[in-house]
């Protein structure tokens, strides 16, 4: 095992042990079960792990990862319309409307009609929403760090770059394609 330094999302450095290969029990599982050779299965499992870590770190806030993603987009893009939010998050407009409704009920988001197009609903964070995003950020960062903790700096960068490359190449197949134009996130 080698010791690698990793820079966490909160800017601190973390020394950790990294293994070159999976443990023997996991290696046997990989060889025995074909699911462990399928990227879709592994991505789904990793997604489950991410949700569990997010909820463990952020449980006191009562916010889901999708809700936090929407709040994060609104924190830098006030008065965003539902279509733009849907495209930035990669979810459909109906889901965005539902998420916005739940966040508005909690007093975290306010919605208004556009003065230019009365059909368009614009959303922005309330003061309470801004406070929540700021308060949640350290917990969310811990969840992200825990997810990637076994990877060294170069592996982290390569992993994230690979995920982005796969998403860009296959974006058109998603239930709601991501749009990279307006928010650049």
VMD Tcl script that draws the C-alpha trace (Angstrom):
set ca {
  {0.00 0.00 0.00}
  {1.21 3.47 -0.80}
  {0.31 6.63 1.05}
  {-1.05 9.41 -1.12}
  {-2.02 12.97 -0.33}
  {-5.41 14.06 -1.48}
  {-6.81 17.58 -1.53}
  {-10.34 17.52 -0.20}
  {-13.08 19.78 -1.52}
  {-12.79 21.90 1.62}
  {-9.16 22.68 0.64}
  {-7.46 20.58 3.34}
  {-5.06 17.78 2.58}
  {-5.76 14.21 3.56}
  {-3.20 11.41 3.83}
  {-4.64 8.03 3.12}
  {-3.63 4.55 2.07}
  {-4.50 3.52 -1.43}
  {-4.49 -0.05 -2.64}
  {-3.41 -0.98 -6.16}
  {-5.98 -3.79 -6.46}
  {-9.27 -4.73 -4.81}
  {-9.12 -6.89 -1.70}
  {-9.13 -10.65 -2.33}
  {-12.79 -11.14 -1.34}
  {-13.89 -8.41 -3.74}
  {-11.67 -9.83 -6.48}
  {-13.38 -13.24 -6.06}
  {-16.79 -11.56 -6.27}
  {-15.77 -9.77 -9.46}
  {-14.61 -13.03 -11.02}
  {-17.70 -14.97 -9.90}
  {-20.48 -12.47 -10.68}
  {-20.80 -10.98 -14.15}
  {-22.61 -7.92 -12.75}
  {-19.33 -6.69 -11.29}
  {-17.96 -6.40 -14.83}
  {-20.86 -4.27 -16.08}
  {-20.38 -0.50 -15.95}
  {-24.10 0.23 -15.64}
  {-24.40 -1.96 -12.57}
  {-21.30 -0.42 -10.98}
  {-22.51 3.12 -11.71}
  {-25.89 2.34 -10.15}
  {-24.23 0.91 -7.05}
  {-21.91 3.90 -6.78}
  {-24.95 6.17 -7.10}
  {-26.56 4.31 -4.18}
  {-23.40 4.78 -2.14}
  {-23.35 8.49 -3.00}
  {-26.96 8.91 -1.85}
  {-26.21 7.09 1.41}
  {-23.16 9.25 2.10}
  {-25.05 12.43 1.20}
  {-27.90 11.55 3.57}
  {-25.50 10.53 6.32}
  {-23.62 13.83 6.14}
  {-26.64 16.05 5.38}
  {-29.40 14.30 7.33}
  {-30.16 17.26 9.57}
  {-31.07 19.49 6.63}
  {-33.89 17.42 5.13}
  {-32.70 18.10 1.57}
  {-32.15 15.55 -1.20}
  {-29.17 15.65 -3.57}
  {-31.44 16.84 -6.43}
  {-32.90 19.58 -4.25}
  {-29.39 20.65 -3.22}
  {-28.31 20.66 -6.86}
  {-31.21 22.93 -7.77}
  {-30.49 25.21 -4.81}
  {-26.82 25.36 -5.85}
  {-27.74 26.40 -9.40}
  {-30.12 29.06 -8.09}
  {-27.46 30.40 -5.72}
  {-25.44 31.54 -8.72}
  {-28.30 32.07 -11.17}
  {-31.24 33.89 -9.59}
  {-34.42 34.28 -11.63}
  {-33.85 31.10 -13.61}
  {-36.74 29.58 -15.50}
  {-37.85 25.96 -15.04}
  {-36.70 24.84 -18.50}
  {-33.17 26.17 -17.92}
  {-33.06 24.56 -14.49}
  {-34.25 21.23 -15.93}
  {-31.55 21.33 -18.59}
  {-28.84 22.27 -16.10}
  {-29.81 19.44 -13.74}
  {-30.56 16.85 -16.40}
  {-34.08 16.20 -15.14}
  {-37.41 16.90 -16.80}
  {-39.43 20.11 -16.36}
  {-42.17 18.37 -14.41}
  {-39.68 17.15 -11.82}
  {-38.17 20.64 -11.56}
  {-41.64 22.07 -10.94}
  {-42.24 19.49 -8.18}
  {-38.85 20.16 -6.57}
  {-39.40 23.93 -6.74}
  {-42.83 23.51 -5.18}
  {-41.43 21.54 -2.23}
  {-38.61 24.05 -1.75}
  {-41.04 26.97 -1.94}
  {-43.27 25.33 0.71}
  {-40.23 25.27 2.98}
  {-39.54 28.96 2.30}
  {-36.23 28.27 0.53}
  {-37.26 29.36 -2.98}
  {-39.63 31.99 -4.30}
  {-41.24 31.84 -7.72}
  {-42.57 34.71 -9.81}
  {-43.95 35.16 -13.30}
  {-41.60 36.71 -15.82}
  {-42.52 40.26 -16.80}
  {-41.46 39.51 -20.40}
  {-43.24 36.18 -20.80}
  {-46.15 35.56 -18.43}
  {-46.02 31.82 -19.19}
  {-42.52 31.60 -17.72}
  {-42.01 31.01 -14.00}
  {-38.74 32.28 -12.56}
  {-37.18 31.00 -9.36}
  {-34.72 32.44 -6.91}
  {-33.43 31.62 -3.46}
  {-34.94 33.33 -0.46}
  {-32.67 34.58 2.30}
  {-33.43 31.34 4.13}
  {-32.46 29.36 1.01}
  {-29.15 31.19 0.75}
  {-28.40 30.43 4.40}
  {-29.24 26.75 3.89}
  {-26.96 26.40 0.83}
  {-24.08 27.96 2.77}
  {-24.75 25.87 5.87}
  {-25.03 22.62 3.87}
  {-21.91 23.11 1.76}
  {-19.42 21.67 4.29}
  {-21.58 18.57 4.85}
  {-22.07 18.06 1.11}
  {-18.30 18.44 0.60}
  {-17.65 15.79 3.24}
  {-20.00 13.39 1.43}
  {-18.19 14.02 -1.86}
  {-14.80 13.56 -0.21}
  {-15.89 10.32 1.43}
  {-17.10 9.00 -1.91}
  {-13.72 9.65 -3.56}
  {-11.50 9.20 -0.51}
  {-9.79 6.02 -1.72}
  {-8.59 7.77 -4.88}
  {-5.38 9.77 -5.07}
  {-5.33 13.21 -6.67}
  {-4.52 11.96 -10.17}
  {-7.06 9.15 -9.93}
  {-9.73 11.61 -8.77}
  {-9.03 13.94 -11.66}
  {-9.00 11.04 -14.12}
  {-12.21 9.56 -12.67}
  {-14.09 12.86 -12.87}
  {-12.74 13.56 -16.36}
  {-13.84 10.09 -17.47}
  {-17.33 10.56 -16.02}
  {-17.67 13.89 -17.83}
  {-16.44 12.37 -21.06}
  {-18.96 9.51 -20.79}
  {-21.79 11.92 -19.99}
  {-20.92 14.22 -22.89}
  {-20.70 11.33 -25.33}
  {-24.00 9.80 -24.21}
  {-25.96 12.87 -23.12}
  {-28.57 12.48 -25.86}
  {-29.69 9.16 -24.35}
  {-30.52 10.57 -20.93}
  {-34.13 10.97 -19.84}
  {-33.53 14.70 -19.85}
  {-30.40 15.77 -21.69}
  {-28.09 18.17 -19.89}
  {-27.64 21.56 -21.50}
  {-24.24 23.11 -20.91}
  {-24.91 26.54 -22.36}
  {-26.50 28.89 -19.83}
  {-25.03 27.82 -16.51}
  {-21.76 26.18 -17.59}
  {-21.84 23.82 -14.61}
}
mol new
graphics top color blue
foreach p $ca { graphics top sphere $p radius 0.5 }
foreach p [lrange $ca 0 end-1] q [lrange $ca 1 end] { graphics top cylinder $p $q radius 0.2 }
display resetview
